[in-house]
């Protein structure tokens, strides 16, 4: 039993590092200098990220076999949706500030 505690302690310290989420920047340093076309491209990219984050992935489906992995994958998806929405809001404000038109077409190159 004494050897079990160090193993559990080590696992508790190391395993959260496996679930590190790559941050999706909601505000990028050069956003204010972007042209209307570049802003529209960034807006489409944020829509693409949001679209992919809202669709259930194989990771979430396969993690149903291991409940903590499901919670981690679901948490990551929620974070990605939140960051993509914040990015879209920021870009929409910039588009409005610069009097640029937002393209209302379908999201290009979705997989």
VENTAKA-V31788 format. One record per residue. N is the residue number from 1. RES is the residue in three letters. OMEGA is omega in degrees with one decimal (999 if undefined). BURIAL is b if it has 24 or more other ideal C-beta (glycine too) atoms within 12 Angstrom, else e. Layout:
N:RES:OMEGA:BURIAL
N:RES:OMEGA:BURIAL
//
This chain:
1:UNK:-179.9:e
2:UNK:179.5:e
3:UNK:-180.0:e
4:UNK:-178.2:e
5:UNK:177.1:e
6:UNK:179.1:e
7:UNK:178.6:e
8:UNK:178.7:e
9:UNK:179.5:e
10:UNK:178.9:e
11:UNK:-180.0:e
12:UNK:179.0:e
13:UNK:-173.0:e
14:UNK:-174.4:e
15:UNK:177.9:e
16:UNK:177.5:e
17:UNK:178.3:e
18:UNK:-176.3:e
19:UNK:179.9:e
20:UNK:-177.5:e
21:UNK:173.7:e
22:UNK:-175.3:e
23:UNK:173.2:e
24:UNK:-174.3:b
25:UNK:177.4:e
26:UNK:176.4:e
27:UNK:-179.7:e
28:UNK:-175.5:e
29:UNK:-175.6:e
30:UNK:-175.6:e
31:UNK:-176.3:b
32:UNK:-178.3:e
33:UNK:-177.0:e
34:UNK:175.5:b
35:UNK:179.8:e
36:UNK:-179.4:e
37:UNK:179.0:e
38:UNK:177.1:e
39:UNK:178.4:b
40:UNK:177.5:b
41:UNK:177.6:e
42:UNK:178.4:b
43:UNK:177.4:b
44:UNK:177.7:b
45:UNK:178.1:b
46:UNK:176.1:b
47:UNK:179.1:b
48:UNK:178.2:b
49:UNK:178.9:b
50:UNK:179.1:b
51:UNK:-179.4:e
52:UNK:-178.7:e
53:UNK:-179.1:b
54:UNK:-179.9:e
55:UNK:178.2:e
56:UNK:-177.9:e
57:UNK:178.6:e
58:UNK:179.3:e
59:UNK:-179.8:e
60:UNK:179.6:b
61:UNK:-179.4:e
62:UNK:-179.0:e
63:UNK:175.3:e
64:UNK:178.1:e
65:UNK:-179.4:e
66:UNK:-169.5:e
67:UNK:177.9:e
68:UNK:177.6:e
69:UNK:177.0:e
70:UNK:179.7:e
71:UNK:179.0:e
72:UNK:-179.8:e
73:UNK:178.7:b
74:UNK:178.5:e
75:UNK:178.7:e
76:UNK:179.0:b
77:UNK:178.8:b
78:UNK:179.0:e
79:UNK:179.7:e
80:UNK:178.1:b
81:UNK:-179.7:b
82:UNK:-179.2:e
83:UNK:178.7:b
84:UNK:177.0:b
85:UNK:178.9:e
86:UNK:178.0:e
87:UNK:178.7:b
88:UNK:179.3:b
89:UNK:178.9:e
90:UNK:-179.3:b
91:UNK:177.5:b
92:UNK:177.2:b
93:UNK:178.1:e
94:UNK:178.3:b
95:UNK:178.4:b
96:UNK:-179.9:e
97:UNK:-179.5:e
98:UNK:-179.4:e
99:UNK:177.4:e
100:UNK:176.1:e
101:UNK:174.5:e
102:UNK:178.7:b
103:UNK:-177.6:e
104:UNK:-177.4:e
105:UNK:179.4:e
106:UNK:-179.8:e
107:UNK:-176.5:e
108:UNK:173.8:e
109:UNK:173.7:e
110:UNK:179.5:e
111:UNK:999:e
//
